[in-house]
């Protein structure tokens, strides 16, 4: 038993494992960089780094085949390797304090990246000049929003992440007088108006048809999921609403449709749509002014900036803020960055990031850098001492007049 | 071996390695020879500062110093002349293989383009290489062949020392094909940049060059104008009558048709100039110092409709044009001098900067240092065979001199730009070389074995050569895009990461020297071998430190500016690979799996890793850091990687086949 244990310890504490893991990491990072041309940055993150294995497919089939350890595997092994080596091998001494500190920073960095990959969420916020907004929209995730708009003052919103409806089960929500039954779900599909001269062969035959509203006049063409930076997926679903007295009908809902579809039920007016997932903010932001300067006689951007007004309902915060390149706004646990602009410089697009672990890399970095500087300086001092001894010897060996090269 | 003892043993290793060899026997002339070398080198470096380009008596230099605003930066005419020539034809000299130099300086060429376009149109300044493009333009193999009159030239051309075919053409030669060039470039444009064929790239490039040339031509005087002064005079005098006539015509009353047409035509001409003009040469009127208020001559002329007057700067340039066209030396020089005095009074600081930039341009510190580095490289190698003290000391003195020259050059660029040293790919090449040579100076000072000389000469030469080729794409002192506009991060992240590149390269090149000397010569003795080993080890530690800190700082910048610490962007990945690679080398050595030769092989691979991060990632054309697709560089990079791989193969040849093998162990 202890032999097996010893073998385990020897394996996980070995420096050889470190070298092998480092070499594999280089291959993974390099491969992922090349793959970015096709997959885009986000796709690469999902398929190479935030995964245990890089998967390929057996040619001609859909059967996945692990080709290479992914980021989680390599990072995990490195972490175990590091922790084990420190637990079993390292003894603290001043001489090794630098290495110890660097490794501690590295552990923190790996854990921080794990936390980021699990909890970081990115949203966009788009504001025209003069417009006020109190929510940000996800760039990737969508939701099915069913809104009771009967009251002229406020809306009653039930939002269901599309991930939840993709499993095609029935959803019963206390806020809704009907059940939501997803009949079909496509993570990416293009919706077109039904051509006037219908060629049946060109319209894909889908198992479910819409019986209400725009879905009856549209063609849905399922597409493969895209990971490209310049393209997005349009989740599309066929949703049947079932009340106590039976089916209300089947709607076709798609993120491609900008306007919600409206219907009456139980004496109330409802709207329904698939829209980017919203993150409501604990405050509202009003875009006062967006400015975009260019260098004279060129189109080279000199700076972008958004002047905003931040206001909380309780009135505790009521101030102007300026967001520009390299100067984000941190508020309400989120960070707002100047990302882009639109509409002839009248609209600002802010990137909104929520990352509870944002401070971890900073601490990790300081530890790693400090550790390396300490270690390097100790080496340098040792080297300089040795050199001065050697050169005294050398001078003594040659002639008394010998001086360093001038 | 346990981790503890592995780490502990590295602590003790330096003490147990043999001391570096004593300096070679001293040559009593060495000091004198080194001093002579320094004087020669210094003379070579500063000689261009004393050269006067005033052939024919025209004050080109004075004209070259006039400040203008181009691409958002206030720069001297001289810089525009030089960068435009580089962009058009890859060199600053305007000459034809058969008749020799056509102008004395880039400034003279620019004067002809601006003021005597009919002459400038005959200068061959459009480089065209693509054979398909050449045949599209109607050139045949026969018509491209250069017929030298001197038989010596003919022989030189046959053996390849002189060009055998024309590759630069004049505007006049291309004029009849403009419509076709435009049509072809429109056809090529929809193709994605990275998928374009060489012909498509060639035709788009030629079109862009023609546009640049035409924009330059219409910068200061109206198209086709032979005497702008009298044209302006007539224009201003005609404004009241013309305006009245136009008003009357609009109201359907009787009017002077000729006056209306003259004024409208002038307005169209100046509007065209304003749209096309490349140079924003007209400073804001007195009272405004806003750098963005500089405008083109065309727009300044259009303002005459409101002011009823011609802008004095427009008049000054018109005066220069008339004097230049009529070859009136004295008049030209007087106008330049008086105009300059006005500018000096109004913008003293800016004019002193543009003056310095002209001196910097003509001194060409980087090109001249490149030559010196080449000399140092050969002297260093010679010093291993003959007279190590004599040659070594001279070469070392020259190394310091060349390094100081690049230091001054980089410093001047920083002062002109008001920025940290590395702002674009070009300046990163300068800085990589500078930092690596700086380390070489230090190494040579410590070890005095010629390694610092050879490595420094090699890296200095190579990086400056790369920089020279990067400078062909335009002004290297370009304005920073908004996202990069942060001196703090440019000074910390970018500089540290670039020093990391330098150090990784230096370790790689030292290893390169080790392998070449060991395998192909018998000059690598045990002492030198252990010296190189400790150098490479130390430099890799240094590289690991800087690339790690630099990469981390980059992460923090990314977190500050777009909200994620790490985004797996190609440039970030490239930097990360360097860090991991250096860490791998260090761990492999601490673990004891690599000895000297293994360390060398790994360090050589570091060259590939660094080149990938520095250039390869830019060639992917994706990510936030891409600077554009570099076509030709890709093949050079590939060739470099192959040589390095071959060298790693050579390093793995068993020691008994090394010519220095008997001195070495493992």
Contacts between the chains, C-beta under 8 A, distances in Angstrom:
chain1	res1	chain2	res2	distance
A	13	B	3	6.7
A	15	B	1	7.6
A	15	B	3	5.6
A	15	B	6	6.1
A	15	B	587	5.8
A	15	B	590	6.6
A	15	B	591	3.9
A	16	B	591	6.2
A	16	B	593	7.3
A	18	B	587	5.2
A	18	B	591	7.9
A	19	B	584	5.8
A	19	B	587	5.2
A	19	B	588	5.1
A	19	B	591	6.4
A	19	B	593	7.1
A	22	B	580	5.2
A	22	B	581	8.0
A	22	B	583	6.0
A	22	B	584	4.2
A	22	B	587	6.8
A	23	B	584	6.2
A	25	B	580	5.5
A	26	B	577	5.4
A	26	B	580	5.3
A	26	B	581	6.3
A	26	B	584	7.3
A	26	B	609	7.9
A	29	B	573	4.9
A	29	B	576	5.8
A	29	B	577	5.6
A	29	B	580	7.4
A	30	B	573	7.5
A	30	B	577	6.3
A	30	B	612	7.7
A	32	B	568	6.6
A	32	B	573	6.8
A	33	B	570	4.9
A	33	B	573	4.6
A	33	B	574	7.2
A	33	B	617	6.8
A	33	B	620	6.9
A	34	B	620	7.6
A	36	B	568	7.8
A	36	B	570	6.3
A	36	B	620	6.9
A	36	B	622	5.4
A	36	B	623	7.1
A	37	B	620	5.9
A	37	B	621	7.4
A	37	B	622	5.8
A	40	B	622	7.8
A	41	B	567	6.3
A	41	B	568	6.1
A	41	B	569	6.6
A	41	B	622	7.6
A	41	B	623	7.2
A	44	B	568	6.0
A	45	B	568	5.6
A	48	B	568	7.9
A	49	B	568	6.3
A	85	B	3	5.1
A	89	B	2	5.5
A	89	B	3	4.1
A	89	B	4	5.0
A	90	B	3	6.6
A	90	B	4	6.3
A	91	B	4	6.3
A	95	B	8	7.8
A	95	B	11	5.7
A	96	B	7	6.0
A	96	B	8	8.0
A	99	B	7	6.3
A	112	B	565	7.8
A	113	B	565	7.9
A	113	B	566	6.6
A	116	B	564	7.7
A	116	B	565	6.9
A	116	B	566	7.8
A	120	B	564	7.2
A	122	B	563	7.3
A	122	B	564	7.9
A	229	B	622	7.7
A	294	B	72	7.8
A	295	B	71	7.0
A	295	B	72	2.5
A	295	B	73	7.6
A	295	B	292	7.7
A	295	B	479	4.9
A	296	B	69	5.8
A	296	B	72	5.7
A	296	B	280	6.3
A	296	B	291	6.6
A	296	B	292	4.0
A	296	B	293	7.8
A	296	B	294	6.2
A	297	B	69	6.4
A	297	B	70	7.1
A	297	B	71	7.1
A	297	B	72	6.7
A	297	B	280	4.9
A	297	B	294	7.7
A	297	B	296	7.7
A	298	B	71	5.3
A	298	B	72	4.9
A	298	B	479	7.5
A	300	B	71	7.2
A	300	B	72	5.8
A	300	B	478	7.9
A	300	B	479	5.5
A	300	B	481	6.1
A	301	B	481	5.9
A	301	B	482	4.4
A	302	B	72	7.5
A	302	B	479	7.3
A	302	B	482	6.0
A	302	B	485	7.4
A	303	B	482	4.7
A	303	B	485	6.6
A	304	B	482	5.7
A	325	B	482	4.9
A	325	B	483	5.5
A	325	B	485	6.5
A	325	B	486	7.7
A	325	B	561	6.2
A	326	B	483	7.8
A	326	B	485	7.5
A	326	B	486	4.8
A	326	B	489	7.3
A	326	B	557	7.7
A	326	B	560	5.8
A	326	B	561	4.6
A	327	B	560	8.0
A	328	B	560	7.0
A	328	B	561	7.5
A	328	B	563	6.8
A	335	B	563	5.4
A	337	B	561	6.9
A	337	B	562	5.4
A	337	B	563	4.9
A	339	B	562	7.0
A	351	B	562	6.4
A	351	B	563	5.6
A	353	B	563	3.7
A	353	B	564	6.8
A	355	B	563	7.6
A	355	B	564	7.6
A	358	B	559	6.6
A	358	B	565	7.3
A	361	B	552	8.0
A	361	B	555	6.1
A	361	B	556	7.5
A	361	B	559	7.0
A	361	B	565	4.4
A	361	B	566	7.6
A	362	B	556	6.6
A	362	B	559	8.0
A	365	B	552	4.1
A	365	B	553	7.9
A	365	B	555	7.0
A	365	B	556	6.6
A	368	B	548	6.4
A	368	B	552	6.6
A	369	B	548	7.0
A	369	B	549	4.8
A	369	B	552	6.1
A	372	B	544	7.0
A	372	B	545	4.7
A	372	B	548	6.0
A	372	B	549	7.0
A	373	B	545	6.8
A	373	B	549	7.9
A	375	B	541	8.0
A	376	B	541	5.8
A	376	B	542	6.9
A	376	B	545	5.0
A	379	B	14	7.7
A	379	B	538	7.3
A	379	B	541	6.1
A	382	B	11	7.5
A	382	B	14	5.9
A	382	B	15	7.5
A	383	B	14	5.9
A	383	B	534	7.9
A	383	B	538	6.6
A	386	B	14	5.7
A	386	B	15	6.1
A	386	B	19	7.8
A	387	B	20	7.8
A	387	B	446	6.3
A	389	B	19	7.8
A	390	B	19	3.9
A	390	B	20	6.0
A	393	B	19	6.4
A	394	B	19	7.3
A	394	B	20	7.8
A	394	B	22	4.3
A	394	B	23	6.7
A	397	B	22	5.5
A	398	B	22	5.8
A	398	B	23	6.8
A	402	B	23	6.9
A	402	B	26	7.0
A	404	B	445	7.2
A	405	B	23	7.5
A	405	B	393	6.2
A	405	B	396	6.1
A	405	B	444	8.0
A	405	B	445	6.8
A	405	B	448	5.8
A	406	B	31	7.3
